[in-house]
Amino acid sequence: MTIRVPRKKADAYQHGDLRRALVQAGLKMLAEGGVDGLSLRGAAELAGVSHAAPYRHFRDKEQLVSAVAEEGFRMLTSRMRDEIAARGGDVLSRLRAAAEGYVAFAVAQPATFRTIFGGAVCGEDQPPPPGLKEAGEEAYHVLRDLIVEGIERSRLRAEEPDRLALAAWSMVHGLSMLIIEGQVPGVRGNAAQRRAVTDVVVHLLETGIRPLS
């Protein structure tokens, strides 16, 4: 997936949308060199502004990483919703689509995926910044809302929604990690194979959380 960083025009006094450009630059650096390769100076160079310019928006690298992670969650949410809209159908069909969108995002943006879930922004005892927390919850609720709908329509077991959502998330997240770490041969670069494997995993999940007869 190509990440484009809008640069300041040579004849312009200001960038125009510097914060957005810096976040895009952060995503690009993250994809190419991981969190260690991300810096305010590098983001400034990619955006075509002075090395001092990023400090108008970000106090330090940690704030930039947080903003990049927030954008990463929003990209994940968008990918899942796009798959859901394309698939349509009943709630179980849309649940499969959400899973496929989740895995597809992980494969397309592995460094971003690892960053938003890898604790690079805040530790276990450190609350995330408000924007990052909101973006993460939005992504989670794509899944949770489908689980709630499935329960209400008696397509899924009548159980506490967050418990079922955690089970679903764990399975799909685990599959995503296995794929991007190269532990599932022949799948990462093959979209058809990736969908097939994801569908098998989600089918097993559905079997486990359907109503008890």
Backbone as ProteinMPNN parsed JSONL, in Angstrom:
{"seq_chain_A": "MTIRVPRKKADAYQHGDLRRALVQAGLKMLAEGGVDGLSLRGAAELAGVSHAAPYRHFRDKEQLVSAVAEEGFRMLTSRMRDEIAARGGDVLSRLRAAAEGYVAFAVAQPATFRTIFGGAVCGEDQPPPPGLKEAGEEAYHVLRDLIVEGIERSRLRAEEPDRLALAAWSMVHGLSMLIIEGQVPGVRGNAAQRRAVTDVVVHLLETGIRPLS", "coords_chain_A": {"N_chain_A": [[0.853, -1.191, 0.0], [0.701, 2.115, -0.99], [1.906, 4.984, 0.588], [1.253, 8.308, 0.591], [2.808, 11.399, 1.068], [1.807, 14.589, 1.522], [3.552, 17.365, 0.36], [4.882, 20.577, 1.273], [4.262, 23.257, -0.883], [6.658, 24.791, -3.022], [6.427, 27.548, -3.406], [4.815, 28.348, -1.378], [3.938, 29.87, 1.752], [3.155, 28.585, 4.088], [2.463, 25.15, 4.998], [-0.219, 24.196, 4.84], [-1.755, 21.903, 5.532], [-0.35, 20.754, 7.767], [-0.251, 19.049, 10.045], [-1.654, 16.749, 9.253], [-0.015, 15.961, 7.131], [2.34, 15.343, 8.496], [1.53, 13.16, 10.016], [0.974, 11.338, 7.971], [3.555, 11.124, 6.978], [4.711, 9.941, 9.184], [3.423, 7.445, 9.132], [4.511, 6.448, 6.767], [7.284, 6.32, 7.388], [7.114, 4.509, 9.466], [6.236, 2.209, 8.139], [8.495, 1.679, 6.646], [10.669, 1.522, 8.407], [9.883, 0.773, 10.962], [8.986, 1.6, 14.423], [11.35, 2.565, 15.535], [12.518, 3.843, 13.402], [11.14, 6.152, 13.085], [10.792, 9.655, 13.284], [10.588, 13.115, 14.323], [12.139, 14.892, 12.876], [12.634, 13.449, 10.527], [9.99, 13.244, 9.596], [9.454, 15.923, 9.095], [11.199, 16.413, 6.965], [10.13, 14.755, 4.964], [7.687, 16.001, 4.61], [8.47, 18.374, 3.621], [9.102, 20.652, 5.125], [10.546, 22.909, 7.609], [12.828, 21.734, 10.172], [11.955, 22.553, 12.604], [9.256, 22.971, 12.364], [7.399, 20.741, 12.91], [7.039, 20.858, 15.687], [5.026, 22.565, 16.255], [2.805, 21.086, 16.338], [3.363, 18.637, 17.574], [4.744, 17.661, 20.594], [6.846, 15.893, 21.053], [8.506, 12.892, 19.827], [6.963, 10.81, 20.852], [4.363, 11.825, 20.947], [3.863, 12.081, 18.227], [3.975, 9.398, 17.417], [1.741, 8.465, 18.79], [-0.286, 9.855, 17.432], [0.023, 8.743, 14.913], [-0.643, 6.088, 15.487], [-3.302, 6.457, 16.21], [-4.37, 7.245, 13.71], [-3.845, 4.869, 12.408], [-5.648, 3.081, 13.659], [-8.013, 4.201, 12.731], [-7.781, 3.74, 10.025], [-7.874, 0.96, 10.034], [-10.504, 0.574, 10.97], [-11.898, 1.726, 8.822], [-11.174, -0.041, 6.76], [-12.394, -2.439, 7.609], [-15.098, -1.647, 7.59], [-15.455, -1.056, 4.902], [-15.209, -3.604, 3.764], [-17.415, -4.836, 4.941], [-19.52, -3.324, 3.863], [-19.239, -3.972, 1.178], [-19.737, -6.686, 1.183], [-22.244, -7.128, 2.52], [-25.415, -8.651, 3.26], [-26.565, -11.104, 5.743], [-26.059, -10.961, 9.338], [-24.023, -12.745, 10.051], [-22.631, -13.057, 7.687], [-21.659, -10.49, 7.406], [-20.05, -10.392, 9.635], [-18.037, -12.171, 8.899], [-16.989, -10.656, 6.805], [-15.978, -8.438, 8.184], [-13.919, -9.675, 9.576], [-12.281, -10.449, 7.435], [-11.567, -7.943, 6.468], [-10.083, -7.02, 8.621], [-7.877, -8.801, 8.702], [-6.857, -8.297, 6.147], [-6.059, -5.627, 6.384], [-4.001, -5.889, 8.284], [-2.132, -7.324, 6.79], [-1.607, -5.543, 4.705], [-0.596, -3.341, 6.066], [1.56, -4.034, 8.002], [3.503, -2.996, 9.854], [2.208, -0.793, 10.989], [0.023, -2.122, 12.085], [1.295, -3.751, 14.011], [2.24, -1.726, 15.651], [-0.049, -0.358, 16.666], [-1.127, -2.284, 18.273], [0.938, -3.154, 19.821], [1.852, -1.932, 22.167], [3.55, 0.245, 21.894], [2.862, 2.857, 22.189], [1.677, 3.404, 24.715], [2.031, 2.051, 27.974], [0.868, -0.826, 29.894], [-0.171, 0.184, 32.29], [-0.562, 2.794, 31.701], [-2.767, 5.199, 30.639], [-4.21, 5.58, 27.354], [-3.874, 8.419, 25.109], [-6.688, 10.672, 24.664], [-7.693, 10.861, 21.926], [-6.557, 8.612, 20.702], [-7.619, 6.571, 22.262], [-10.339, 6.841, 21.653], [-10.319, 6.239, 18.902], [-9.447, 3.578, 18.945], [-11.552, 2.381, 20.347], [-13.61, 2.799, 18.537], [-12.869, 1.124, 16.43], [-13.042, -1.356, 17.745], [-15.773, -1.439, 18.262], [-16.921, -1.89, 15.801], [-16.759, -4.639, 15.518], [-18.021, -5.441, 17.963], [-20.61, -4.376, 17.723], [-21.654, -5.924, 15.668], [-21.652, -8.403, 16.924], [-23.527, -7.917, 18.979], [-25.805, -7.465, 17.421], [-26.014, -10.001, 16.251], [-26.627, -11.568, 18.497], [-29.074, -10.423, 19.257], [-30.646, -11.123, 17.085], [-30.776, -13.77, 17.371], [-28.826, -15.281, 16.117], [-26.431, -15.709, 17.182], [-25.013, -16.999, 20.218], [-26.741, -16.345, 23.27], [-25.098, -14.511, 25.146], [-22.823, -12.624, 27.238], [-21.981, -9.732, 25.465], [-19.349, -8.588, 25.21], [-17.734, -10.672, 25.952], [-18.08, -12.577, 23.933], [-17.206, -10.991, 21.819], [-14.529, -10.667, 22.486], [-13.629, -13.279, 22.169], [-13.978, -13.612, 19.394], [-12.35, -11.539, 18.387], [-9.845, -12.326, 19.388], [-9.317, -14.698, 17.953], [-9.227, -13.837, 15.247], [-7.309, -11.839, 15.365], [-5.103, -13.288, 16.216], [-4.747, -14.964, 13.972], [-4.102, -13.006, 12.094], [-1.623, -12.078, 13.067], [-0.068, -14.408, 12.836], [-0.008, -14.675, 10.063], [1.277, -12.264, 9.141], [3.723, -12.601, 10.295], [4.779, -14.569, 8.837], [4.145, -17.222, 9.361], [2.233, -18.76, 8.219], [2.478, -20.397, 5.554], [2.45, -19.371, 2.112], [0.231, -17.714, 2.196], [0.288, -14.975, 2.901], [0.941, -13.342, 0.625], [-1.077, -13.957, -1.1], [-4.161, -13.197, -1.929], [-6.552, -14.631, -2.352], [-6.067, -17.107, -1.086], [-5.688, -16.127, 1.469], [-8.224, -15.137, 2.117], [-9.63, -17.536, 2.059], [-8.489, -19.008, 4.186], [-9.114, -17.276, 6.29], [-11.912, -17.395, 6.214], [-12.31, -20.058, 7.002], [-11.398, -19.984, 9.646], [-13.199, -18.121, 10.753], [-15.57, -19.489, 10.342], [-15.227, -21.636, 12.105], [-15.224, -20.154, 14.442], [-17.855, -19.112, 14.398], [-19.299, -21.483, 14.649], [-18.677, -22.132, 17.239], [-19.867, -20.08, 18.722], [-22.516, -19.95, 18.128], [-26.081, -20.223, 18.842], [-26.869, -22.466, 21.507], [-28.168, -25.677, 20.979]], "CA_chain_A": [[0.0, 0.0, 0.0], [1.521, 3.312, -1.108], [1.552, 6.08, 1.49], [1.674, 9.565, -0.01], [2.969, 12.487, 2.021], [1.68, 15.885, 0.841], [4.651, 18.277, 0.673], [4.641, 22.012, 1.152], [4.624, 23.791, -2.185], [7.861, 25.63, -2.945], [6.086, 28.979, -3.375], [3.854, 28.584, -0.29], [4.527, 30.288, 3.02], [2.857, 27.519, 5.035], [2.137, 23.872, 4.368], [-1.657, 24.121, 4.562], [-2.316, 20.843, 6.379], [0.908, 20.188, 8.234], [-0.433, 17.93, 10.969], [-2.016, 15.583, 8.446], [1.175, 15.548, 6.377], [3.281, 14.725, 9.428], [1.007, 11.831, 10.359], [1.226, 10.489, 6.797], [5.004, 10.879, 6.97], [4.953, 8.967, 10.241], [2.992, 6.135, 8.634], [5.488, 6.022, 5.76], [8.509, 5.926, 8.091], [6.785, 3.314, 10.234], [6.208, 1.088, 7.203], [9.826, 1.426, 6.109], [11.701, 1.261, 9.402], [9.347, 0.513, 12.291], [8.925, 2.737, 15.342], [12.695, 3.107, 15.722], [12.872, 4.679, 12.265], [10.233, 7.297, 13.032], [11.301, 10.822, 13.994], [10.017, 14.393, 13.922], [13.0, 15.452, 11.843], [12.348, 12.726, 9.292], [8.65, 13.622, 9.154], [9.577, 17.275, 8.535], [11.85, 16.316, 5.659], [9.184, 14.18, 4.014], [6.622, 16.982, 4.37], [9.054, 19.539, 2.965], [9.083, 21.82, 6.014], [11.729, 23.03, 8.463], [12.894, 20.768, 11.271], [11.256, 23.097, 13.773], [7.815, 23.069, 12.093], [6.541, 19.737, 13.565], [6.802, 21.135, 17.103], [3.766, 23.306, 16.387], [1.736, 20.1, 16.505], [3.765, 17.508, 18.409], [5.781, 18.008, 21.567], [7.981, 14.991, 20.899], [8.255, 11.711, 18.999], [5.9, 10.007, 21.447], [3.076, 12.363, 20.506], [3.703, 11.735, 16.82], [3.651, 7.967, 17.363], [0.357, 8.352, 19.228], [-1.138, 10.332, 16.34], [0.126, 7.732, 13.854], [-1.429, 4.941, 15.94], [-4.716, 6.85, 16.089], [-4.715, 7.138, 12.299], [-3.834, 3.446, 12.096], [-6.925, 2.504, 14.089], [-9.072, 4.693, 11.851], [-7.604, 3.012, 8.767], [-8.383, -0.387, 10.292], [-11.96, 0.69, 11.01], [-12.351, 1.979, 7.463], [-11.018, -1.263, 5.963], [-13.439, -3.375, 8.011], [-16.4, -1.151, 7.134], [-15.503, -1.214, 3.446], [-15.486, -5.021, 3.488], [-18.795, -5.105, 5.365], [-20.414, -2.701, 2.882], [-19.135, -4.716, -0.08], [-20.302, -8.033, 1.357], [-23.657, -7.062, 2.862], [-25.963, -9.919, 3.726], [-26.98, -11.196, 7.136], [-25.054, -10.549, 10.308], [-22.882, -13.655, 10.024], [-21.874, -12.713, 6.489], [-20.941, -9.237, 7.698], [-19.008, -10.727, 10.603], [-16.928, -12.711, 8.099], [-16.408, -9.54, 6.063], [-15.175, -7.656, 9.129], [-12.703, -10.449, 9.826], [-11.436, -10.365, 6.251], [-11.019, -6.591, 6.45], [-9.085, -6.946, 9.694], [-6.684, -9.52, 8.245], [-6.325, -7.598, 4.982], [-5.347, -4.443, 6.871], [-2.753, -6.336, 8.913], [-1.197, -7.717, 5.725], [-1.234, -4.348, 3.943], [0.102, -2.38, 6.93], [2.026, -4.819, 9.152], [4.19, -2.179, 10.864], [1.172, -0.026, 11.685], [-0.75, -3.097, 12.856], [2.085, -4.107, 15.192], [2.374, -0.552, 16.513], [-1.272, -0.013, 17.388], [-1.431, -3.317, 19.25], [2.154, -3.65, 20.452], [2.256, -1.214, 23.365], [4.592, 1.245, 21.629], [2.37, 4.19, 22.529], [1.51, 3.513, 26.165], [2.15, 0.775, 28.658], [-0.35, -1.425, 30.454], [-0.699, 1.015, 33.37], [-0.614, 4.172, 31.235], [-3.94, 5.354, 29.775], [-3.91, 6.171, 26.055], [-4.418, 9.76, 24.872], [-8.121, 10.597, 24.329], [-7.94, 10.577, 20.518], [-6.173, 7.228, 20.44], [-8.616, 5.734, 22.946], [-11.574, 6.914, 20.878], [-10.123, 5.524, 17.639], [-9.401, 2.16, 19.263], [-12.902, 1.932, 20.699], [-14.403, 2.784, 17.306], [-12.521, -0.118, 15.723], [-13.59, -2.479, 18.507], [-17.239, -1.473, 18.193], [-17.338, -2.5, 14.543], [-16.961, -6.048, 15.867], [-18.981, -5.612, 19.042], [-21.968, -4.09, 17.239], [-22.092, -7.109, 14.926], [-21.934, -9.433, 17.925], [-24.793, -7.558, 19.621], [-26.866, -7.737, 16.442], [-26.139, -11.446, 16.125], [-27.321, -12.055, 19.695], [-30.463, -9.953, 19.209], [-31.336, -11.849, 16.02], [-30.665, -15.194, 17.725], [-27.867, -15.952, 15.255], [-25.3, -16.021, 18.061], [-25.393, -17.416, 21.562], [-27.146, -15.274, 24.181], [-24.058, -14.4, 26.156], [-22.341, -11.246, 27.396], [-21.401, -9.369, 24.169], [-17.907, -8.368, 25.232], [-17.077, -11.974, 26.059], [-18.062, -13.137, 22.579], [-16.363, -10.126, 20.994], [-13.14, -10.989, 22.805], [-13.319, -14.569, 21.536], [-13.862, -13.376, 17.959], [-11.172, -10.691, 18.172], [-8.64, -13.113, 19.668], [-9.064, -15.633, 16.867], [-8.856, -13.135, 14.016], [-6.042, -11.149, 15.619], [-4.06, -14.317, 16.216], [-4.514, -15.349, 12.58], [-3.406, -11.885, 11.445], [-0.227, -12.082, 13.5], [0.595, -15.564, 12.236], [0.199, -14.41, 8.634], [2.283, -11.23, 8.876], [5.008, -13.094, 10.763], [5.217, -15.599, 7.903], [3.957, -18.547, 9.937], [1.229, -19.486, 7.44], [3.093, -20.367, 4.218], [1.653, -19.212, 0.906], [-1.003, -16.977, 2.432], [0.465, -13.524, 3.017], [0.921, -12.674, -0.664], [-2.13, -14.528, -1.938], [-5.425, -12.715, -1.363], [-7.566, -15.693, -2.383], [-5.726, -18.042, -0.013], [-5.902, -15.437, 2.743], [-9.668, -15.144, 2.373], [-10.051, -18.908, 2.337], [-8.066, -19.34, 5.551], [-9.907, -16.452, 7.208], [-13.275, -17.941, 6.245], [-12.29, -21.281, 7.804], [-11.277, -19.582, 11.052], [-14.453, -17.498, 11.178], [-16.583, -20.557, 10.413], [-15.018, -22.33, 13.389], [-15.688, -19.229, 15.482], [-19.324, -19.085, 14.371], [-19.771, -22.76, 15.188], [-18.503, -22.106, 18.686], [-20.668, -19.066, 19.433], [-23.915, -20.006, 17.74], [-26.947, -20.629, 19.956], [-26.824, -23.879, 21.893], [-29.436, -26.357, 20.64]], "C_chain_A": [[0.886, 1.237, 0.0], [1.007, 4.397, -0.18], [2.116, 7.363, 0.904], [1.706, 10.665, 1.036], [2.857, 13.812, 1.273], [2.777, 16.854, 1.3], [4.222, 19.736, 0.524], [5.097, 22.486, -0.22], [5.775, 24.781, -2.042], [7.528, 27.11, -2.811], [5.099, 29.33, -2.262], [4.571, 28.975, 0.989], [4.331, 29.205, 4.082], [2.447, 26.261, 4.285], [0.676, 23.802, 3.955], [-2.354, 23.081, 5.408], [-1.15, 20.057, 6.963], [0.7, 18.982, 9.136], [-0.748, 16.652, 10.207], [-0.804, 15.056, 7.69], [2.179, 14.848, 7.279], [2.824, 13.328, 9.839], [1.231, 10.87, 9.194], [2.71, 10.154, 6.683], [5.366, 9.843, 8.027], [4.564, 7.566, 9.816], [3.995, 5.579, 7.624], [6.778, 5.543, 6.425], [8.284, 4.644, 8.891], [6.821, 2.083, 9.339], [7.604, 0.701, 6.739], [10.857, 1.047, 7.166], [11.201, 0.982, 10.801], [9.37, 1.763, 13.164], [10.296, 3.374, 15.521], [13.099, 4.039, 14.588], [12.021, 5.924, 12.131], [10.801, 8.448, 13.85], [10.615, 12.083, 13.502], [10.832, 15.019, 12.8], [12.733, 14.774, 10.491], [10.993, 13.087, 8.729], [8.678, 15.001, 8.505], [10.181, 17.233, 7.139], [10.897, 15.763, 4.604], [8.078, 15.17, 3.65], [7.144, 18.254, 3.712], [9.006, 20.796, 3.795], [10.35, 21.841, 6.868], [11.678, 22.021, 9.599], [12.156, 21.248, 12.513], [9.734, 23.057, 13.607], [6.968, 22.025, 12.816], [6.201, 20.054, 15.013], [5.58, 22.026, 17.32], [2.623, 22.35, 16.692], [2.083, 18.976, 17.479], [4.933, 17.908, 19.312], [7.044, 17.183, 21.361], [7.587, 13.811, 20.025], [7.091, 10.903, 19.54], [4.527, 10.501, 21.016], [2.817, 12.059, 19.043], [3.321, 10.264, 16.668], [2.194, 7.747, 17.769], [-0.604, 8.768, 18.122], [-1.132, 9.341, 15.18], [-0.704, 6.503, 14.219], [-2.925, 5.237, 15.857], [-5.174, 6.74, 14.65], [-4.754, 5.676, 11.858], [-5.134, 2.768, 12.483], [-8.056, 2.949, 13.151], [-8.992, 4.021, 10.474], [-8.127, 1.584, 8.895], [-9.907, -0.387, 10.282], [-12.524, 0.852, 9.604], [-12.271, 0.714, 6.609], [-12.1, -2.285, 6.316], [-14.802, -2.938, 7.482], [-16.543, -1.265, 5.622], [-15.837, -2.651, 3.072], [-16.928, -5.377, 3.835], [-19.771, -4.558, 4.329], [-20.408, -3.474, 1.567], [-19.813, -6.072, 0.012], [-21.806, -7.974, 1.599], [-24.134, -8.384, 3.438], [-26.35, -9.901, 5.189], [-25.797, -10.917, 8.062], [-23.834, -11.461, 10.299], [-22.0, -13.398, 8.803], [-21.059, -11.446, 6.733], [-19.842, -9.45, 8.731], [-17.787, -11.314, 9.883], [-16.217, -11.589, 7.345], [-15.526, -8.676, 6.968], [-13.856, -8.358, 9.418], [-11.746, -10.356, 8.645], [-10.808, -8.976, 6.122], [-9.912, -6.417, 7.469], [-7.778, -7.597, 9.242], [-6.041, -8.793, 7.073], [-5.557, -6.348, 5.399], [-4.009, -4.838, 7.477], [-1.704, -6.679, 7.866], [-0.712, -6.498, 4.952], [-0.374, -3.385, 4.754], [0.654, -3.09, 8.169], [2.705, -3.984, 10.24], [3.194, -1.354, 11.669], [0.355, -0.948, 12.581], [0.001, -3.473, 14.133], [2.154, -2.943, 16.174], [1.113, -0.289, 17.311], [-1.635, -1.058, 18.433], [-0.227, -3.749, 20.082], [2.634, -2.896, 21.668], [3.327, -0.174, 23.148], [4.165, 2.63, 22.077], [2.245, 4.379, 24.032], [1.543, 2.118, 26.766], [0.834, 0.325, 29.253], [-0.987, -0.53, 31.506], [-0.823, 2.482, 32.972], [-1.794, 4.349, 30.289], [-3.553, 5.987, 28.444], [-4.443, 7.596, 25.966], [-5.862, 9.655, 24.399], [-8.404, 10.237, 22.87], [-7.635, 9.145, 20.159], [-7.178, 6.264, 21.061], [-9.912, 5.69, 22.142], [-11.454, 6.115, 19.577], [-10.086, 4.013, 17.864], [-10.771, 1.613, 19.592], [-13.806, 1.868, 19.472], [-14.137, 1.504, 16.51], [-13.139, -1.326, 16.424], [-15.1, -2.59, 18.335], [-17.756, -1.917, 16.828], [-17.652, -3.974, 14.794], [-18.075, -6.212, 16.904], [-20.416, -5.383, 18.571], [-22.522, -5.259, 16.428], [-22.446, -8.25, 15.878], [-23.281, -9.164, 18.6], [-25.961, -7.853, 18.683], [-27.093, -9.239, 16.291], [-26.871, -12.062, 17.301], [-28.806, -11.691, 19.626], [-31.283, -10.706, 18.17], [-31.295, -13.366, 16.223], [-29.781, -15.968, 16.753], [-26.615, -16.339, 16.03], [-25.828, -16.326, 19.457], [-25.721, -16.207, 22.444], [-26.177, -15.222, 25.353], [-23.608, -12.947, 26.229], [-21.576, -10.833, 26.141], [-19.884, -9.207, 24.174], [-17.137, -9.677, 25.334], [-16.982, -12.633, 24.677], [-17.166, -12.307, 21.658], [-14.881, -10.421, 21.244], [-12.725, -12.303, 22.152], [-13.097, -14.38, 20.038], [-12.596, -12.597, 17.636], [-9.892, -11.514, 18.343], [-8.298, -14.042, 18.508], [-8.567, -14.922, 15.61], [-7.53, -12.396, 14.179], [-4.882, -12.142, 15.603], [-3.726, -14.77, 14.81], [-3.735, -14.259, 11.853], [-1.93, -11.886, 11.794], [0.541, -13.246, 12.882], [0.911, -15.309, 10.765], [1.316, -13.395, 8.425], [3.661, -11.629, 9.391], [5.505, -14.258, 9.899], [5.053, -17.014, 8.404], [2.879, -19.363, 9.23], [1.695, -19.441, 5.986], [2.087, -20.213, 3.088], [0.405, -18.379, 1.049], [-0.806, -15.475, 2.362], [0.348, -12.806, 1.678], [-0.169, -13.147, -1.601], [-3.49, -14.182, -1.343], [-6.487, -13.802, -1.313], [-7.319, -16.708, -1.272], [-5.992, -17.422, 1.357], [-7.379, -15.429, 3.109], [-10.154, -16.541, 2.744], [-9.706, -19.316, 3.766], [-8.884, -18.553, 6.571], [-11.322, -16.989, 7.331], [-13.348, -19.219, 7.08], [-12.26, -20.935, 9.292], [-12.59, -18.994, 11.555], [-15.578, -18.526, 11.244], [-16.456, -21.334, 11.725], [-15.487, -21.466, 14.547], [-17.213, -19.232, 15.554], [-19.907, -20.358, 14.971], [-19.717, -22.758, 16.702], [-19.414, -21.143, 19.416], [-22.092, -18.984, 18.931], [-24.773, -20.449, 18.931], [-26.838, -22.117, 20.243], [-28.169, -24.523, 21.612], [-29.908, -27.19, 21.822]], "O_chain_A": [[1.727, 1.398, 0.884], [-0.187, 4.696, -0.164], [3.329, 7.49, 0.738], [0.754, 10.844, 1.795], [3.729, 14.131, 0.464], [2.908, 17.128, 2.493], [3.322, 20.067, -0.248], [6.195, 22.152, -0.665], [5.853, 25.518, -1.059], [8.271, 27.852, -2.168], [4.603, 30.455, -2.195], [5.662, 28.485, 1.282], [5.232, 28.94, 4.878], [2.127, 26.303, 3.097], [0.367, 23.391, 2.836], [-3.429, 23.339, 5.948], [-0.981, 18.867, 6.696], [1.411, 17.986, 9.001], [-0.175, 15.598, 10.483], [-0.59, 13.846, 7.616], [2.801, 13.867, 6.873], [3.642, 12.422, 9.992], [1.63, 9.723, 9.399], [3.075, 9.032, 6.332], [6.214, 8.98, 7.802], [5.279, 6.605, 10.099], [4.291, 4.384, 7.628], [7.306, 4.489, 6.072], [9.172, 3.796, 8.976], [7.362, 1.044, 9.718], [7.869, -0.47, 6.468], [11.815, 0.332, 6.869], [11.993, 0.952, 11.743], [9.728, 2.847, 12.704], [10.398, 4.594, 15.645], [13.929, 4.928, 14.781], [12.164, 6.673, 11.166], [11.243, 8.248, 14.982], [10.113, 12.117, 12.378], [10.272, 15.61, 11.877], [12.622, 15.434, 9.459], [10.845, 13.225, 7.515], [8.014, 15.232, 7.495], [9.725, 17.937, 6.237], [10.865, 16.253, 3.476], [7.59, 15.177, 2.52], [6.363, 19.109, 3.293], [8.884, 21.894, 3.252], [11.133, 20.892, 6.845], [10.61, 21.514, 9.944], [11.779, 20.448, 13.369], [9.002, 23.104, 14.596], [5.895, 22.374, 13.308], [5.188, 19.579, 15.526], [5.149, 22.216, 18.458], [1.595, 22.753, 17.237], [1.198, 18.426, 18.134], [5.957, 18.418, 18.856], [8.16, 17.689, 21.474], [6.458, 13.743, 19.54], [6.306, 10.361, 18.762], [3.63, 9.701, 20.75], [1.677, 11.806, 18.654], [2.439, 9.928, 15.878], [1.495, 6.936, 17.161], [-1.619, 8.109, 17.898], [-2.16, 9.123, 14.539], [-1.39, 5.94, 13.366], [-3.716, 4.373, 15.48], [-6.249, 6.203, 14.382], [-5.588, 5.288, 11.039], [-5.667, 1.965, 11.717], [-8.944, 2.162, 12.823], [-10.016, 3.766, 9.84], [-8.751, 1.061, 7.972], [-10.528, -1.247, 9.658], [-13.503, 0.202, 9.237], [-13.18, 0.425, 5.83], [-12.661, -2.926, 5.427], [-15.572, -3.76, 6.985], [-17.632, -1.54, 5.118], [-16.646, -2.894, 2.177], [-17.583, -6.127, 3.11], [-20.731, -5.232, 3.956], [-21.445, -3.615, 0.918], [-20.394, -6.552, -0.962], [-22.565, -8.695, 0.951], [-23.36, -9.138, 4.027], [-26.454, -8.841, 5.806], [-24.68, -10.669, 7.608], [-22.717, -10.993, 10.519], [-20.776, -13.508, 8.876], [-19.906, -11.349, 6.314], [-18.819, -8.765, 8.705], [-16.647, -10.993, 10.218], [-14.989, -11.574, 7.258], [-14.452, -8.236, 6.557], [-12.806, -7.721, 9.495], [-10.539, -10.203, 8.831], [-9.654, -8.849, 5.715], [-8.917, -5.742, 7.206], [-6.703, -7.013, 9.385], [-4.817, -8.682, 7.009], [-4.511, -6.045, 4.824], [-2.994, -4.194, 7.215], [-0.526, -6.363, 8.032], [0.46, -6.423, 4.581], [0.479, -2.692, 4.198], [0.246, -2.768, 9.285], [2.501, -4.24, 11.427], [3.323, -1.229, 12.887], [0.033, -0.589, 13.714], [-0.589, -3.51, 15.213], [2.129, -3.147, 17.387], [1.187, -0.024, 18.511], [-2.368, -0.762, 19.376], [-0.351, -4.611, 20.952], [3.723, -3.178, 22.168], [3.962, 0.262, 24.109], [5.011, 3.491, 22.321], [2.663, 5.407, 24.565], [1.134, 1.141, 26.14], [-0.185, 1.004, 29.133], [-2.212, -0.482, 31.613], [-1.151, 3.325, 33.807], [-1.829, 3.715, 29.234], [-2.665, 6.84, 28.401], [-5.379, 7.944, 26.685], [-6.234, 8.651, 23.791], [-9.262, 9.397, 22.599], [-8.372, 8.524, 19.393], [-7.542, 5.259, 20.45], [-10.509, 4.626, 21.971], [-12.381, 5.399, 19.197], [-10.631, 3.253, 17.064], [-11.124, 0.512, 19.17], [-14.666, 0.992, 19.374], [-15.061, 0.882, 15.985], [-13.694, -2.211, 15.773], [-15.646, -3.691, 18.27], [-18.925, -2.286, 16.71], [-18.675, -4.489, 14.342], [-18.971, -7.038, 16.728], [-21.329, -6.105, 18.971], [-23.716, -5.552, 16.49], [-23.42, -8.971, 15.662], [-24.084, -10.082, 18.773], [-26.975, -8.417, 19.094], [-28.234, -9.693, 16.212], [-27.66, -12.989, 17.118], [-29.678, -12.518, 19.893], [-32.484, -10.906, 18.353], [-31.721, -14.135, 15.362], [-29.96, -17.173, 16.579], [-25.837, -17.187, 15.593], [-26.945, -15.953, 19.815], [-25.055, -15.175, 22.367], [-26.414, -15.813, 26.407], [-23.971, -12.135, 25.378], [-20.614, -11.506, 25.771], [-19.21, -9.644, 23.241], [-16.009, -9.774, 24.852], [-15.942, -13.175, 24.304], [-16.453, -12.856, 20.818], [-14.079, -10.421, 20.311], [-11.61, -12.429, 21.645], [-12.144, -14.919, 19.475], [-11.856, -12.955, 16.72], [-8.968, -11.41, 17.536], [-7.135, -14.161, 18.122], [-7.599, -15.357, 14.986], [-6.726, -12.335, 13.249], [-3.818, -11.867, 15.047], [-2.553, -14.945, 14.478], [-2.817, -14.552, 11.086], [-1.08, -11.715, 10.92], [1.682, -13.078, 12.452], [1.979, -15.687, 10.282], [2.214, -13.631, 7.618], [4.666, -11.055, 8.97], [6.536, -14.86, 10.199], [5.739, -17.921, 7.933], [2.632, -20.515, 9.588], [1.33, -18.518, 5.259], [1.021, -20.829, 3.093], [-0.411, -18.33, 0.129], [-1.654, -14.768, 1.816], [-0.288, -11.754, 1.605], [-0.183, -12.777, -2.775], [-3.923, -14.799, -0.369], [-7.241, -13.89, -0.343], [-8.257, -17.124, -0.591], [-6.456, -18.091, 2.28], [-7.747, -15.68, 4.256], [-10.987, -16.703, 3.635], [-10.531, -19.899, 4.47], [-9.298, -19.098, 7.595], [-11.875, -17.036, 8.43], [-14.331, -19.444, 7.786], [-12.995, -21.513, 10.092], [-13.044, -19.326, 12.649], [-16.446, -18.438, 12.112], [-17.456, -21.648, 12.371], [-16.07, -21.963, 15.511], [-17.791, -19.341, 16.635], [-20.889, -20.312, 15.711], [-20.593, -23.308, 17.369], [-19.713, -21.344, 20.593], [-22.813, -18.045, 19.271], [-24.254, -20.985, 19.91], [-26.728, -22.929, 19.324], [-29.207, -23.968, 21.973], [-30.952, -27.838, 21.742]]}, "name": "protein", "num_of_chains": 1, "seq": "MTIRVPRKKADAYQHGDLRRALVQAGLKMLAEGGVDGLSLRGAAELAGVSHAAPYRHFRDKEQLVSAVAEEGFRMLTSRMRDEIAARGGDVLSRLRAAAEGYVAFAVAQPATFRTIFGGAVCGEDQPPPPGLKEAGEEAYHVLRDLIVEGIERSRLRAEEPDRLALAAWSMVHGLSMLIIEGQVPGVRGNAAQRRAVTDVVVHLLETGIRPLS"}
